[in-house]
Amino acid sequence: MSNAALPKQSIELVFLARLRERFGVARETYALPVEHASVAGLLASLRSRGKVFADELAEGRAYRVAVNHTVVGLDHPVHAGDEVAIFPPVTGG
């Protein structure tokens, strides 16, 4: 089965701070293949978009993920209609 024929679900992606600048987009609707329906799967799918995504979202890089405004771990499920924000960790003084 080709990747185009795999079932997909639409989610809203939000990229903040450095990631917004590096990816050249702040928000987009993304068709996530259902077999990637977790944060880890979403990140793997995004890494396949090309070098900038692969570099910025590489394992070991510092970034956080929030689903529907709640910071979550890699095993958290992602469902159709969810808003997923990816952003660098923030520090303040």
PDB file of N, CA, C and O in Angstrom, chain B, residues numbered from 101:
ATOM      1  N   MET B 101       0.856  -1.176   0.000  1.00  0.00           N
ATOM      2  CA  MET B 101       0.000   0.000   0.000  1.00  0.00           C
ATOM      3  C   MET B 101       0.895   1.230   0.000  1.00  0.00           C
ATOM      4  O   MET B 101       1.809   1.330   0.818  1.00  0.00           O
ATOM      5  N   SER B 102       0.647   2.153  -0.894  1.00  0.00           N
ATOM      6  CA  SER B 102       1.460   3.366  -0.943  1.00  0.00           C
ATOM      7  C   SER B 102       1.110   4.269   0.226  1.00  0.00           C
ATOM      8  O   SER B 102       0.018   4.181   0.788  1.00  0.00           O
ATOM      9  N   ASN B 103       2.048   5.140   0.589  1.00  0.00           N
ATOM     10  CA  ASN B 103       1.840   6.063   1.691  1.00  0.00           C
ATOM     11  C   ASN B 103       0.634   6.959   1.444  1.00  0.00           C
ATOM     12  O   ASN B 103      -0.063   7.319   2.393  1.00  0.00           O
ATOM     13  N   ALA B 104       0.369   7.329   0.190  1.00  0.00           N
ATOM     14  CA  ALA B 104      -0.762   8.191  -0.139  1.00  0.00           C
ATOM     15  C   ALA B 104      -2.093   7.501   0.154  1.00  0.00           C
ATOM     16  O   ALA B 104      -3.087   8.176   0.421  1.00  0.00           O
ATOM     17  N   ALA B 105      -2.127   6.165   0.109  1.00  0.00           N
ATOM     18  CA  ALA B 105      -3.367   5.434   0.316  1.00  0.00           C
ATOM     19  C   ALA B 105      -3.635   5.123   1.787  1.00  0.00           C
ATOM     20  O   ALA B 105      -4.725   4.659   2.122  1.00  0.00           O
ATOM     21  N   LEU B 106      -2.673   5.367   2.666  1.00  0.00           N
ATOM     22  CA  LEU B 106      -2.870   5.081   4.080  1.00  0.00           C
ATOM     23  C   LEU B 106      -3.873   6.063   4.676  1.00  0.00           C
ATOM     24  O   LEU B 106      -3.877   7.239   4.313  1.00  0.00           O
ATOM     25  N   PRO B 107      -4.734   5.588   5.598  1.00  0.00           N
ATOM     26  CA  PRO B 107      -5.688   6.495   6.239  1.00  0.00           C
ATOM     27  C   PRO B 107      -4.956   7.585   7.018  1.00  0.00           C
ATOM     28  O   PRO B 107      -3.912   7.340   7.623  1.00  0.00           O
ATOM     29  N   LYS B 108      -5.521   8.786   6.992  1.00  0.00           N
ATOM     30  CA  LYS B 108      -4.909   9.922   7.672  1.00  0.00           C
ATOM     31  C   LYS B 108      -5.956  10.634   8.515  1.00  0.00           C
ATOM     32  O   LYS B 108      -7.157  10.513   8.274  1.00  0.00           O
ATOM     33  N   GLN B 109      -5.478  11.381   9.511  1.00  0.00           N
ATOM     34  CA  GLN B 109      -6.346  12.218  10.330  1.00  0.00           C
ATOM     35  C   GLN B 109      -5.751  13.618  10.369  1.00  0.00           C
ATOM     36  O   GLN B 109      -4.534  13.777  10.460  1.00  0.00           O
ATOM     37  N   SER B 110      -6.600  14.624  10.301  1.00  0.00           N
ATOM     38  CA  SER B 110      -6.125  16.009  10.294  1.00  0.00           C
ATOM     39  C   SER B 110      -5.925  16.516  11.710  1.00  0.00           C
ATOM     40  O   SER B 110      -6.795  16.375  12.570  1.00  0.00           O
ATOM     41  N   ILE B 111      -4.758  17.110  11.934  1.00  0.00           N
ATOM     42  CA  ILE B 111      -4.456  17.767  13.199  1.00  0.00           C
ATOM     43  C   ILE B 111      -3.957  19.173  12.879  1.00  0.00           C
ATOM     44  O   ILE B 111      -3.583  19.460  11.742  1.00  0.00           O
ATOM     45  N   GLU B 112      -3.952  20.031  13.866  1.00  0.00           N
ATOM     46  CA  GLU B 112      -3.428  21.386  13.717  1.00  0.00           C
ATOM     47  C   GLU B 112      -2.053  21.413  14.367  1.00  0.00           C
ATOM     48  O   GLU B 112      -1.923  21.137  15.559  1.00  0.00           O
ATOM     49  N   LEU B 113      -1.034  21.742  13.592  1.00  0.00           N
ATOM     50  CA  LEU B 113       0.328  21.864  14.119  1.00  0.00           C
ATOM     51  C   LEU B 113       0.634  23.327  14.366  1.00  0.00           C
ATOM     52  O   LEU B 113       0.280  24.190  13.563  1.00  0.00           O
ATOM     53  N   VAL B 114       1.296  23.603  15.487  1.00  0.00           N
ATOM     54  CA  VAL B 114       1.740  24.952  15.816  1.00  0.00           C
ATOM     55  C   VAL B 114       3.224  24.865  16.152  1.00  0.00           C
ATOM     56  O   VAL B 114       3.631  24.083  17.010  1.00  0.00           O
ATOM     57  N   PHE B 115       4.024  25.673  15.471  1.00  0.00           N
ATOM     58  CA  PHE B 115       5.464  25.740  15.737  1.00  0.00           C
ATOM     59  C   PHE B 115       5.760  27.095  16.360  1.00  0.00           C
ATOM     60  O   PHE B 115       5.322  28.123  15.844  1.00  0.00           O
ATOM     61  N   LEU B 116       6.493  27.105  17.454  1.00  0.00           N
ATOM     62  CA  LEU B 116       6.756  28.340  18.183  1.00  0.00           C
ATOM     63  C   LEU B 116       8.252  28.656  18.237  1.00  0.00           C
ATOM     64  O   LEU B 116       9.099  27.769  18.124  1.00  0.00           O
ATOM     65  N   ALA B 117       8.548  29.939  18.414  1.00  0.00           N
ATOM     66  CA  ALA B 117       9.904  30.449  18.632  1.00  0.00           C
ATOM     67  C   ALA B 117      10.856  30.013  17.522  1.00  0.00           C
ATOM     68  O   ALA B 117      10.556  30.189  16.341  1.00  0.00           O
ATOM     69  N   ARG B 118      11.992  29.450  17.893  1.00  0.00           N
ATOM     70  CA  ARG B 118      13.022  29.048  16.927  1.00  0.00           C
ATOM     71  C   ARG B 118      12.480  28.090  15.869  1.00  0.00           C
ATOM     72  O   ARG B 118      12.866  28.174  14.703  1.00  0.00           O
ATOM     73  N   LEU B 119      11.602  27.193  16.260  1.00  0.00           N
ATOM     74  CA  LEU B 119      11.081  26.210  15.304  1.00  0.00           C
ATOM     75  C   LEU B 119      10.233  26.878  14.231  1.00  0.00           C
ATOM     76  O   LEU B 119      10.286  26.487  13.065  1.00  0.00           O
ATOM     77  N   ARG B 120       9.460  27.872  14.612  1.00  0.00           N
ATOM     78  CA  ARG B 120       8.666  28.624  13.628  1.00  0.00           C
ATOM     79  C   ARG B 120       9.595  29.272  12.603  1.00  0.00           C
ATOM     80  O   ARG B 120       9.322  29.244  11.402  1.00  0.00           O
ATOM     81  N   GLU B 121      10.683  29.848  13.081  1.00  0.00           N
ATOM     82  CA  GLU B 121      11.644  30.494  12.182  1.00  0.00           C
ATOM     83  C   GLU B 121      12.345  29.481  11.281  1.00  0.00           C
ATOM     84  O   GLU B 121      12.488  29.715  10.081  1.00  0.00           O
ATOM     85  N   ARG B 122      12.773  28.378  11.840  1.00  0.00           N
ATOM     86  CA  ARG B 122      13.507  27.366  11.066  1.00  0.00           C
ATOM     87  C   ARG B 122      12.619  26.668  10.038  1.00  0.00           C
ATOM     88  O   ARG B 122      13.066  26.380   8.928  1.00  0.00           O
ATOM     89  N   PHE B 123      11.361  26.395  10.401  1.00  0.00           N
ATOM     90  CA  PHE B 123      10.459  25.679   9.496  1.00  0.00           C
ATOM     91  C   PHE B 123       9.749  26.613   8.527  1.00  0.00           C
ATOM     92  O   PHE B 123       9.201  26.164   7.521  1.00  0.00           O
ATOM     93  N   GLY B 124       9.756  27.908   8.824  1.00  0.00           N
ATOM     94  CA  GLY B 124       9.130  28.877   7.931  1.00  0.00           C
ATOM     95  C   GLY B 124       7.612  28.876   7.967  1.00  0.00           C
ATOM     96  O   GLY B 124       6.966  29.358   7.037  1.00  0.00           O
ATOM     97  N   VAL B 125       7.043  28.341   9.025  1.00  0.00           N
ATOM     98  CA  VAL B 125       5.584  28.290   9.168  1.00  0.00           C
ATOM     99  C   VAL B 125       5.246  28.308  10.661  1.00  0.00           C
ATOM    100  O   VAL B 125       5.942  27.692  11.468  1.00  0.00           O
ATOM    101  N   ALA B 126       4.179  29.015  11.019  1.00  0.00           N
ATOM    102  CA  ALA B 126       3.756  29.080  12.416  1.00  0.00           C
ATOM    103  C   ALA B 126       2.663  28.059  12.725  1.00  0.00           C
ATOM    104  O   ALA B 126       2.619  27.494  13.818  1.00  0.00           O
ATOM    105  N   ARG B 127       1.780  27.828  11.749  1.00  0.00           N
ATOM    106  CA  ARG B 127       0.630  26.941  11.974  1.00  0.00           C
ATOM    107  C   ARG B 127       0.265  26.282  10.653  1.00  0.00           C
ATOM    108  O   ARG B 127       0.340  26.902   9.592  1.00  0.00           O
ATOM    109  N   GLU B 128      -0.130  25.023  10.733  1.00  0.00           N
ATOM    110  CA  GLU B 128      -0.592  24.329   9.533  1.00  0.00           C
ATOM    111  C   GLU B 128      -1.503  23.176   9.915  1.00  0.00           C
ATOM    112  O   GLU B 128      -1.398  22.614  11.005  1.00  0.00           O
ATOM    113  N   THR B 129      -2.396  22.835   9.002  1.00  0.00           N
ATOM    114  CA  THR B 129      -3.183  21.618   9.139  1.00  0.00           C
ATOM    115  C   THR B 129      -2.341  20.503   8.545  1.00  0.00           C
ATOM    116  O   THR B 129      -1.830  20.624   7.432  1.00  0.00           O
ATOM    117  N   TYR B 130      -2.198  19.413   9.295  1.00  0.00           N
ATOM    118  CA  TYR B 130      -1.307  18.331   8.892  1.00  0.00           C
ATOM    119  C   TYR B 130      -2.098  17.034   8.823  1.00  0.00           C
ATOM    120  O   TYR B 130      -2.837  16.708   9.752  1.00  0.00           O
ATOM    121  N   ALA B 131      -1.952  16.299   7.741  1.00  0.00           N
ATOM    122  CA  ALA B 131      -2.606  14.999   7.574  1.00  0.00           C
ATOM    123  C   ALA B 131      -1.682  13.926   8.139  1.00  0.00           C
ATOM    124  O   ALA B 131      -0.759  13.468   7.466  1.00  0.00           O
ATOM    125  N   LEU B 132      -1.940  13.536   9.368  1.00  0.00           N
ATOM    126  CA  LEU B 132      -1.111  12.558  10.069  1.00  0.00           C
ATOM    127  C   LEU B 132      -1.594  11.146   9.751  1.00  0.00           C
ATOM    128  O   LEU B 132      -2.757  10.825   9.999  1.00  0.00           O
ATOM    129  N   PRO B 133      -0.713  10.290   9.202  1.00  0.00           N
ATOM    130  CA  PRO B 133      -1.108   8.890   8.984  1.00  0.00           C
ATOM    131  C   PRO B 133      -1.527   8.256  10.317  1.00  0.00           C
ATOM    132  O   PRO B 133      -0.856   8.449  11.331  1.00  0.00           O
ATOM    133  N   VAL B 134      -2.625   7.506  10.319  1.00  0.00           N
ATOM    134  CA  VAL B 134      -3.142   6.962  11.576  1.00  0.00           C
ATOM    135  C   VAL B 134      -2.156   6.029  12.268  1.00  0.00           C
ATOM    136  O   VAL B 134      -2.214   5.871  13.488  1.00  0.00           O
ATOM    137  N   GLU B 135      -1.255   5.409  11.516  1.00  0.00           N
ATOM    138  CA  GLU B 135      -0.283   4.535  12.179  1.00  0.00           C
ATOM    139  C   GLU B 135       0.760   5.332  12.960  1.00  0.00           C
ATOM    140  O   GLU B 135       1.551   4.751  13.703  1.00  0.00           O
ATOM    141  N   HIS B 136       0.770   6.651  12.799  1.00  0.00           N
ATOM    142  CA  HIS B 136       1.676   7.533  13.547  1.00  0.00           C
ATOM    143  C   HIS B 136       0.900   8.337  14.588  1.00  0.00           C
ATOM    144  O   HIS B 136       1.288   9.461  14.904  1.00  0.00           O
ATOM    145  N   ALA B 137      -0.185   7.786  15.125  1.00  0.00           N
ATOM    146  CA  ALA B 137      -1.108   8.542  15.970  1.00  0.00           C
ATOM    147  C   ALA B 137      -0.651   8.667  17.421  1.00  0.00           C
ATOM    148  O   ALA B 137      -1.439   8.461  18.345  1.00  0.00           O
ATOM    149  N   SER B 138       0.615   9.002  17.617  1.00  0.00           N
ATOM    150  CA  SER B 138       1.156   9.337  18.934  1.00  0.00           C
ATOM    151  C   SER B 138       2.131  10.481  18.715  1.00  0.00           C
ATOM    152  O   SER B 138       2.496  10.784  17.579  1.00  0.00           O
ATOM    153  N   VAL B 139       2.552  11.113  19.798  1.00  0.00           N
ATOM    154  CA  VAL B 139       3.533  12.194  19.659  1.00  0.00           C
ATOM    155  C   VAL B 139       4.805  11.659  19.012  1.00  0.00           C
ATOM    156  O   VAL B 139       5.357  12.301  18.118  1.00  0.00           O
ATOM    157  N   ALA B 140       5.275  10.500  19.445  1.00  0.00           N
ATOM    158  CA  ALA B 140       6.489   9.918  18.849  1.00  0.00           C
ATOM    159  C   ALA B 140       6.291   9.661  17.359  1.00  0.00           C
ATOM    160  O   ALA B 140       7.184   9.940  16.559  1.00  0.00           O
ATOM    161  N   GLY B 141       5.140   9.136  16.981  1.00  0.00           N
ATOM    162  CA  GLY B 141       4.853   8.881  15.572  1.00  0.00           C
ATOM    163  C   GLY B 141       4.765  10.156  14.759  1.00  0.00           C
ATOM    164  O   GLY B 141       5.249  10.212  13.628  1.00  0.00           O
ATOM    165  N   LEU B 142       4.144  11.190  15.335  1.00  0.00           N
ATOM    166  CA  LEU B 142       4.069  12.484  14.662  1.00  0.00           C
ATOM    167  C   LEU B 142       5.467  13.037  14.418  1.00  0.00           C
ATOM    168  O   LEU B 142       5.768  13.498  13.317  1.00  0.00           O
ATOM    169  N   LEU B 143       6.321  12.994  15.433  1.00  0.00           N
ATOM    170  CA  LEU B 143       7.684  13.512  15.277  1.00  0.00           C
ATOM    171  C   LEU B 143       8.440  12.739  14.204  1.00  0.00           C
ATOM    172  O   LEU B 143       9.174  13.335  13.415  1.00  0.00           O
ATOM    173  N   ALA B 144       8.270  11.414  14.164  1.00  0.00           N
ATOM    174  CA  ALA B 144       8.917  10.607  13.122  1.00  0.00           C
ATOM    175  C   ALA B 144       8.408  11.016  11.744  1.00  0.00           C
ATOM    176  O   ALA B 144       9.189  11.125  10.798  1.00  0.00           O
ATOM    177  N   SER B 145       7.111  11.240  11.630  1.00  0.00           N
ATOM    178  CA  SER B 145       6.529  11.661  10.360  1.00  0.00           C
ATOM    179  C   SER B 145       7.072  13.029   9.938  1.00  0.00           C
ATOM    180  O   SER B 145       7.393  13.233   8.767  1.00  0.00           O
ATOM    181  N   LEU B 146       7.175  13.953  10.876  1.00  0.00           N
ATOM    182  CA  LEU B 146       7.703  15.286  10.564  1.00  0.00           C
ATOM    183  C   LEU B 146       9.177  15.228  10.168  1.00  0.00           C
ATOM    184  O   LEU B 146       9.607  15.950   9.268  1.00  0.00           O
ATOM    185  N   ARG B 147       9.951  14.372  10.834  1.00  0.00           N
ATOM    186  CA  ARG B 147      11.382  14.248  10.490  1.00  0.00           C
ATOM    187  C   ARG B 147      11.571  13.830   9.040  1.00  0.00           C
ATOM    188  O   ARG B 147      12.571  14.184   8.415  1.00  0.00           O
ATOM    189  N   SER B 148      10.621  13.083   8.504  1.00  0.00           N
ATOM    190  CA  SER B 148      10.743  12.602   7.123  1.00  0.00           C
ATOM    191  C   SER B 148      10.501  13.714   6.098  1.00  0.00           C
ATOM    192  O   SER B 148      10.670  13.487   4.900  1.00  0.00           O
ATOM    193  N   ARG B 149      10.113  14.897   6.542  1.00  0.00           N
ATOM    194  CA  ARG B 149       9.869  16.024   5.635  1.00  0.00           C
ATOM    195  C   ARG B 149      11.151  16.628   5.070  1.00  0.00           C
ATOM    196  O   ARG B 149      11.101  17.337   4.064  1.00  0.00           O
ATOM    197  N   GLY B 150      12.282  16.367   5.685  1.00  0.00           N
ATOM    198  CA  GLY B 150      13.525  16.922   5.155  1.00  0.00           C
ATOM    199  C   GLY B 150      14.510  17.287   6.241  1.00  0.00           C
ATOM    200  O   GLY B 150      14.231  17.144   7.432  1.00  0.00           O
ATOM    201  N   LYS B 151      15.666  17.761   5.814  1.00  0.00           N
ATOM    202  CA  LYS B 151      16.801  17.988   6.706  1.00  0.00           C
ATOM    203  C   LYS B 151      16.500  18.938   7.857  1.00  0.00           C
ATOM    204  O   LYS B 151      16.856  18.641   8.997  1.00  0.00           O
ATOM    205  N   VAL B 152      15.857  20.065   7.596  1.00  0.00           N
ATOM    206  CA  VAL B 152      15.597  21.026   8.674  1.00  0.00           C
ATOM    207  C   VAL B 152      14.723  20.386   9.749  1.00  0.00           C
ATOM    208  O   VAL B 152      15.010  20.522  10.939  1.00  0.00           O
ATOM    209  N   PHE B 153      13.662  19.691   9.346  1.00  0.00           N
ATOM    210  CA  PHE B 153      12.797  19.016  10.310  1.00  0.00           C
ATOM    211  C   PHE B 153      13.562  17.900  11.025  1.00  0.00           C
ATOM    212  O   PHE B 153      13.452  17.752  12.242  1.00  0.00           O
ATOM    213  N   ALA B 154      14.327  17.125  10.276  1.00  0.00           N
ATOM    214  CA  ALA B 154      15.095  16.028  10.875  1.00  0.00           C
ATOM    215  C   ALA B 154      16.099  16.562  11.887  1.00  0.00           C
ATOM    216  O   ALA B 154      16.256  15.989  12.964  1.00  0.00           O
ATOM    217  N   ASP B 155      16.779  17.651  11.553  1.00  0.00           N
ATOM    218  CA  ASP B 155      17.772  18.234  12.464  1.00  0.00           C
ATOM    219  C   ASP B 155      17.117  18.802  13.721  1.00  0.00           C
ATOM    220  O   ASP B 155      17.547  18.504  14.836  1.00  0.00           O
ATOM    221  N   GLU B 156      16.089  19.611  13.545  1.00  0.00           N
ATOM    222  CA  GLU B 156      15.465  20.289  14.690  1.00  0.00           C
ATOM    223  C   GLU B 156      14.691  19.339  15.600  1.00  0.00           C
ATOM    224  O   GLU B 156      14.591  19.584  16.803  1.00  0.00           O
ATOM    225  N   LEU B 157      14.143  18.263  15.044  1.00  0.00           N
ATOM    226  CA  LEU B 157      13.330  17.334  15.828  1.00  0.00           C
ATOM    227  C   LEU B 157      14.054  16.022  16.116  1.00  0.00           C
ATOM    228  O   LEU B 157      13.427  15.023  16.467  1.00  0.00           O
ATOM    229  N   ALA B 158      15.371  16.032  15.966  1.00  0.00           N
ATOM    230  CA  ALA B 158      16.163  14.824  16.219  1.00  0.00           C
ATOM    231  C   ALA B 158      16.047  14.408  17.686  1.00  0.00           C
ATOM    232  O   ALA B 158      15.888  15.242  18.578  1.00  0.00           O
ATOM    233  N   GLU B 159      16.131  13.104  17.908  1.00  0.00           N
ATOM    234  CA  GLU B 159      16.141  12.615  19.280  1.00  0.00           C
ATOM    235  C   GLU B 159      17.339  13.232  19.981  1.00  0.00           C
ATOM    236  O   GLU B 159      18.430  13.304  19.416  1.00  0.00           O
ATOM    237  N   GLY B 160      17.131  13.675  21.209  1.00  0.00           N
ATOM    238  CA  GLY B 160      18.196  14.317  21.965  1.00  0.00           C
ATOM    239  C   GLY B 160      18.179  15.836  21.875  1.00  0.00           C
ATOM    240  O   GLY B 160      18.810  16.507  22.691  1.00  0.00           O
ATOM    241  N   ARG B 161      17.454  16.400  20.877  1.00  0.00           N
ATOM    242  CA  ARG B 161      17.313  17.865  20.794  1.00  0.00           C
ATOM    243  C   ARG B 161      16.315  18.321  21.856  1.00  0.00           C
ATOM    244  O   ARG B 161      15.413  17.575  22.239  1.00  0.00           O
ATOM    245  N   ALA B 162      16.489  19.544  22.322  1.00  0.00           N
ATOM    246  CA  ALA B 162      15.610  20.081  23.367  1.00  0.00           C
ATOM    247  C   ALA B 162      14.395  20.761  22.744  1.00  0.00           C
ATOM    248  O   ALA B 162      14.521  21.803  22.102  1.00  0.00           O
ATOM    249  N   TYR B 163      13.227  20.170  22.935  1.00  0.00           N
ATOM    250  CA  TYR B 163      11.957  20.779  22.546  1.00  0.00           C
ATOM    251  C   TYR B 163      10.854  20.121  23.367  1.00  0.00           C
ATOM    252  O   TYR B 163      11.041  19.034  23.915  1.00  0.00           O
ATOM    253  N   ARG B 164       9.726  20.773  23.445  1.00  0.00           N
ATOM    254  CA  ARG B 164       8.578  20.270  24.188  1.00  0.00           C
ATOM    255  C   ARG B 164       7.407  20.114  23.222  1.00  0.00           C
ATOM    256  O   ARG B 164       7.380  20.721  22.151  1.00  0.00           O
ATOM    257  N   VAL B 165       6.448  19.294  23.619  1.00  0.00           N
ATOM    258  CA  VAL B 165       5.246  19.089  22.811  1.00  0.00           C
ATOM    259  C   VAL B 165       4.029  19.226  23.728  1.00  0.00           C
ATOM    260  O   VAL B 165       3.983  18.649  24.815  1.00  0.00           O
ATOM    261  N   ALA B 166       3.053  19.997  23.266  1.00  0.00           N
ATOM    262  CA  ALA B 166       1.787  20.125  23.988  1.00  0.00           C
ATOM    263  C   ALA B 166       0.658  19.701  23.054  1.00  0.00           C
ATOM    264  O   ALA B 166       0.613  20.103  21.891  1.00  0.00           O
ATOM    265  N   VAL B 167      -0.243  18.891  23.575  1.00  0.00           N
ATOM    266  CA  VAL B 167      -1.443  18.500  22.837  1.00  0.00           C
ATOM    267  C   VAL B 167      -2.621  19.173  23.528  1.00  0.00           C
ATOM    268  O   VAL B 167      -2.882  18.947  24.709  1.00  0.00           O
ATOM    269  N   ASN B 168      -3.321  19.997  22.771  1.00  0.00           N
ATOM    270  CA  ASN B 168      -4.465  20.744  23.311  1.00  0.00           C
ATOM    271  C   ASN B 168      -4.088  21.508  24.582  1.00  0.00           C
ATOM    272  O   ASN B 168      -4.819  21.491  25.572  1.00  0.00           O
ATOM    273  N   HIS B 169      -2.935  22.178  24.534  1.00  0.00           N
ATOM    274  CA  HIS B 169      -2.438  23.080  25.581  1.00  0.00           C
ATOM    275  C   HIS B 169      -1.927  22.373  26.829  1.00  0.00           C
ATOM    276  O   HIS B 169      -1.764  23.014  27.868  1.00  0.00           O
ATOM    277  N   THR B 170      -1.672  21.075  26.756  1.00  0.00           N
ATOM    278  CA  THR B 170      -1.112  20.326  27.877  1.00  0.00           C
ATOM    279  C   THR B 170       0.188  19.676  27.425  1.00  0.00           C
ATOM    280  O   THR B 170       0.204  18.940  26.438  1.00  0.00           O
ATOM    281  N   VAL B 171       1.288  19.947  28.147  1.00  0.00           N
ATOM    282  CA  VAL B 171       2.573  19.338  27.806  1.00  0.00           C
ATOM    283  C   VAL B 171       2.468  17.835  28.057  1.00  0.00           C
ATOM    284  O   VAL B 171       2.004  17.397  29.110  1.00  0.00           O
ATOM    285  N   VAL B 172       2.908  17.053  27.065  1.00  0.00           N
ATOM    286  CA  VAL B 172       2.743  15.597  27.111  1.00  0.00           C
ATOM    287  C   VAL B 172       4.052  14.898  26.756  1.00  0.00           C
ATOM    288  O   VAL B 172       5.006  15.526  26.298  1.00  0.00           O
ATOM    289  N   GLY B 173       4.074  13.590  26.976  1.00  0.00           N
ATOM    290  CA  GLY B 173       5.225  12.765  26.631  1.00  0.00           C
ATOM    291  C   GLY B 173       5.088  12.154  25.247  1.00  0.00           C
ATOM    292  O   GLY B 173       4.076  12.329  24.568  1.00  0.00           O
ATOM    293  N   LEU B 174       6.120  11.438  24.844  1.00  0.00           N
ATOM    294  CA  LEU B 174       6.182  10.853  23.506  1.00  0.00           C
ATOM    295  C   LEU B 174       5.110   9.801  23.247  1.00  0.00           C
ATOM    296  O   LEU B 174       4.703   9.604  22.103  1.00  0.00           O
ATOM    297  N   ASP B 175       4.649   9.124  24.297  1.00  0.00           N
ATOM    298  CA  ASP B 175       3.663   8.057  24.107  1.00  0.00           C
ATOM    299  C   ASP B 175       2.222   8.574  24.085  1.00  0.00           C
ATOM    300  O   ASP B 175       1.289   7.789  23.918  1.00  0.00           O
ATOM    301  N   HIS B 176       2.033   9.873  24.250  1.00  0.00           N
ATOM    302  CA  HIS B 176       0.681  10.444  24.277  1.00  0.00           C
ATOM    303  C   HIS B 176       0.013  10.284  22.908  1.00  0.00           C
ATOM    304  O   HIS B 176       0.643  10.546  21.883  1.00  0.00           O
ATOM    305  N   PRO B 177      -1.259   9.856  22.879  1.00  0.00           N
ATOM    306  CA  PRO B 177      -1.954   9.707  21.595  1.00  0.00           C
ATOM    307  C   PRO B 177      -2.285  11.061  20.968  1.00  0.00           C
ATOM    308  O   PRO B 177      -2.449  12.063  21.665  1.00  0.00           O
ATOM    309  N   VAL B 178      -2.378  11.066  19.652  1.00  0.00           N
ATOM    310  CA  VAL B 178      -2.792  12.244  18.891  1.00  0.00           C
ATOM    311  C   VAL B 178      -4.021  11.835  18.083  1.00  0.00           C
ATOM    312  O   VAL B 178      -4.000  10.844  17.353  1.00  0.00           O
ATOM    313  N   HIS B 179      -5.091  12.615  18.227  1.00  0.00           N
ATOM    314  CA  HIS B 179      -6.361  12.299  17.571  1.00  0.00           C
ATOM    315  C   HIS B 179      -6.737  13.375  16.564  1.00  0.00           C
ATOM    316  O   HIS B 179      -6.256  14.506  16.639  1.00  0.00           O
ATOM    317  N   ALA B 180      -7.597  13.017  15.626  1.00  0.00           N
ATOM    318  CA  ALA B 180      -8.106  13.980  14.647  1.00  0.00           C
ATOM    319  C   ALA B 180      -8.654  15.199  15.377  1.00  0.00           C
ATOM    320  O   ALA B 180      -9.379  15.071  16.364  1.00  0.00           O
ATOM    321  N   GLY B 181      -8.298  16.384  14.882  1.00  0.00           N
ATOM    322  CA  GLY B 181      -8.770  17.630  15.464  1.00  0.00           C
ATOM    323  C   GLY B 181      -7.912  18.185  16.579  1.00  0.00           C
ATOM    324  O   GLY B 181      -8.132  19.314  17.017  1.00  0.00           O
ATOM    325  N   ASP B 182      -6.927  17.411  17.056  1.00  0.00           N
ATOM    326  CA  ASP B 182      -6.047  17.909  18.119  1.00  0.00           C
ATOM    327  C   ASP B 182      -5.176  19.052  17.619  1.00  0.00           C
ATOM    328  O   ASP B 182      -4.825  19.117  16.441  1.00  0.00           O
ATOM    329  N   GLU B 183      -4.835  19.952  18.539  1.00  0.00           N
ATOM    330  CA  GLU B 183      -3.828  20.971  18.267  1.00  0.00           C
ATOM    331  C   GLU B 183      -2.543  20.510  18.944  1.00  0.00           C
ATOM    332  O   GLU B 183      -2.520  20.262  20.149  1.00  0.00           O
ATOM    333  N   VAL B 184      -1.478  20.398  18.160  1.00  0.00           N
ATOM    334  CA  VAL B 184      -0.186  19.945  18.680  1.00  0.00           C
ATOM    335  C   VAL B 184       0.816  21.073  18.490  1.00  0.00           C
ATOM    336  O   VAL B 184       1.118  21.466  17.364  1.00  0.00           O
ATOM    337  N   ALA B 185       1.327  21.588  19.602  1.00  0.00           N
ATOM    338  CA  ALA B 185       2.326  22.654  19.563  1.00  0.00           C
ATOM    339  C   ALA B 185       3.694  22.059  19.870  1.00  0.00           C
ATOM    340  O   ALA B 185       3.844  21.257  20.792  1.00  0.00           O
ATOM    341  N   ILE B 186       4.682  22.459  19.090  1.00  0.00           N
ATOM    342  CA  ILE B 186       6.060  22.008  19.297  1.00  0.00           C
ATOM    343  C   ILE B 186       6.896  23.260  19.496  1.00  0.00           C
ATOM    344  O   ILE B 186       6.844  24.189  18.690  1.00  0.00           O
ATOM    345  N   PHE B 187       7.673  23.279  20.586  1.00  0.00           N
ATOM    346  CA  PHE B 187       8.385  24.501  20.940  1.00  0.00           C
ATOM    347  C   PHE B 187       9.633  24.174  21.751  1.00  0.00           C
ATOM    348  O   PHE B 187       9.701  23.133  22.404  1.00  0.00           O
ATOM    349  N   PRO B 188      10.629  25.073  21.707  1.00  0.00           N
ATOM    350  CA  PRO B 188      11.821  24.872  22.526  1.00  0.00           C
ATOM    351  C   PRO B 188      11.479  25.109  23.999  1.00  0.00           C
ATOM    352  O   PRO B 188      10.535  25.836  24.309  1.00  0.00           O
ATOM    353  N   PRO B 189      12.246  24.497  24.905  1.00  0.00           N
ATOM    354  CA  PRO B 189      12.010  24.773  26.324  1.00  0.00           C
ATOM    355  C   PRO B 189      12.281  26.252  26.601  1.00  0.00           C
ATOM    356  O   PRO B 189      13.133  26.871  25.964  1.00  0.00           O
ATOM    357  N   VAL B 190      11.557  26.791  27.541  1.00  0.00           N
ATOM    358  CA  VAL B 190      11.673  28.211  27.854  1.00  0.00           C
ATOM    359  C   VAL B 190      12.247  28.364  29.253  1.00  0.00           C
ATOM    360  O   VAL B 190      11.861  27.653  30.181  1.00  0.00           O
ATOM    361  N   THR B 191      13.167  29.296  29.388  1.00  0.00           N
ATOM    362  CA  THR B 191      13.685  29.618  30.712  1.00  0.00           C
ATOM    363  C   THR B 191      13.465  31.094  30.957  1.00  0.00           C
ATOM    364  O   THR B 191      13.403  31.892  30.022  1.00  0.00           O
ATOM    365  N   GLY B 192      13.351  31.433  32.180  1.00  0.00           N
ATOM    366  CA  GLY B 192      13.139  32.837  32.530  1.00  0.00           C
ATOM    367  C   GLY B 192      14.032  33.229  33.685  1.00  0.00           C
ATOM    368  O   GLY B 192      14.687  32.390  34.303  1.00  0.00           O
ATOM    369  N   GLY B 193      14.044  34.492  33.958  1.00  0.00           N
ATOM    370  CA  GLY B 193      14.932  34.938  35.025  1.00  0.00           C
ATOM    371  C   GLY B 193      14.275  35.827  36.001  1.00  0.00           C
ATOM    372  O   GLY B 193      14.913  36.276  36.953  1.00  0.00           O
TER     373      GLY B 193
END
